[in-house]
């Protein structure tokens, strides 16, 4: 959700007539400086999803081998 929030605000900043002529890096800087909490939340979500998907894969392997934890 945090990543979707950043994408929506990126579109808003990009479509703003006051920001015509800005390149992608400048737009990202504007979005991140204004919505920094969403960036941190997105980073934490991606970090924890690595562990969740790793455990999901491990348990799927155990289920396929007919084993238990």
The 8 nearest C-alpha neighbors of each residue, nearest first, counted from 0:
[[1, 3, 2, 4, 41, 5, 37, 40],
 [0, 2, 4, 37, 41, 3, 40, 5],
 [1, 3, 5, 4, 0, 41, 6, 37],
 [2, 4, 6, 0, 5, 1, 7, 8],
 [5, 3, 1, 7, 2, 6, 0, 8],
 [4, 6, 2, 8, 3, 7, 9, 1],
 [7, 5, 9, 3, 4, 8, 2, 10],
 [8, 6, 4, 10, 9, 5, 3, 11],
 [7, 9, 11, 5, 10, 6, 12, 4],
 [8, 10, 6, 12, 7, 11, 5, 13],
 [11, 9, 13, 7, 8, 12, 14, 6],
 [12, 10, 8, 14, 9, 13, 15, 7],
 [11, 13, 15, 9, 14, 10, 8, 26],
 [12, 14, 10, 11, 15, 9, 18, 26],
 [15, 13, 11, 12, 10, 16, 18, 19],
 [14, 16, 12, 17, 18, 13, 11, 19],
 [17, 15, 18, 19, 14, 13, 12, 20],
 [16, 18, 15, 19, 14, 12, 20, 13],
 [19, 17, 16, 15, 21, 20, 13, 12],
 [20, 18, 16, 21, 17, 15, 13, 14],
 [19, 21, 18, 22, 17, 16, 13, 23],
 [22, 20, 19, 18, 25, 26, 23, 24],
 [21, 23, 25, 24, 26, 20, 19, 27],
 [24, 22, 26, 25, 27, 21, 13, 28],
 [25, 23, 27, 26, 22, 28, 21, 29],
 [24, 26, 28, 27, 23, 22, 21, 29],
 [25, 27, 29, 23, 28, 24, 30, 22],
 [28, 26, 24, 30, 25, 29, 31, 23],
 [27, 29, 25, 31, 26, 30, 32, 24],
 [30, 28, 26, 32, 27, 31, 33, 25],
 [29, 31, 27, 33, 28, 32, 34, 9],
 [32, 30, 35, 34, 28, 33, 29, 27],
 [31, 33, 29, 30, 35, 34, 28, 27],
 [32, 34, 30, 31, 35, 29, 28, 36],
 [35, 33, 31, 36, 37, 30, 32, 38],
 [34, 36, 31, 38, 37, 32, 33, 39],
 [37, 35, 39, 38, 34, 40, 31, 41],
 [38, 36, 40, 1, 35, 39, 34, 41],
 [37, 39, 35, 41, 36, 40, 42, 31],
 [40, 38, 42, 36, 41, 37, 43, 35],
 [39, 41, 37, 43, 42, 38, 1, 36],
 [42, 40, 44, 1, 38, 39, 43, 2],
 [41, 43, 39, 45, 40, 44, 46, 38],
 [42, 44, 46, 40, 41, 45, 47, 39],
 [45, 43, 41, 47, 42, 46, 48, 40],
 [46, 44, 48, 42, 43, 47, 41, 49],
 [47, 45, 43, 44, 48, 49, 42, 50],
 [46, 48, 49, 44, 50, 45, 43, 51],
 [47, 49, 51, 45, 50, 46, 52, 44],
 [50, 48, 47, 52, 51, 46, 53, 45],
 [49, 51, 53, 48, 47, 52, 54, 46],
 [50, 52, 48, 54, 53, 49, 55, 47],
 [53, 51, 55, 49, 54, 50, 48, 56],
 [54, 52, 50, 56, 55, 51, 49, 57],
 [53, 55, 57, 51, 56, 52, 58, 50],
 [56, 54, 52, 58, 53, 57, 59, 51],
 [55, 57, 59, 53, 54, 58, 52, 60],
 [58, 56, 54, 60, 59, 55, 53, 61],
 [59, 57, 61, 60, 55, 56, 54, 62],
 [58, 60, 56, 62, 61, 57, 55, 63],
 [59, 61, 57, 63, 58, 62, 56, 64],
 [62, 60, 58, 66, 64, 59, 63, 65],
 [61, 63, 65, 59, 64, 60, 66, 58],
 [62, 64, 60, 61, 65, 59, 66, 58],
 [65, 63, 61, 62, 66, 60, 59, 67],
 [66, 64, 62, 63, 61, 67, 60, 59],
 [67, 65, 61, 64, 62, 68, 63, 60],
 [66, 68, 61, 65, 62, 58, 64, 60],
 [67, 66, 61, 58, 62, 57, 65, 60]]
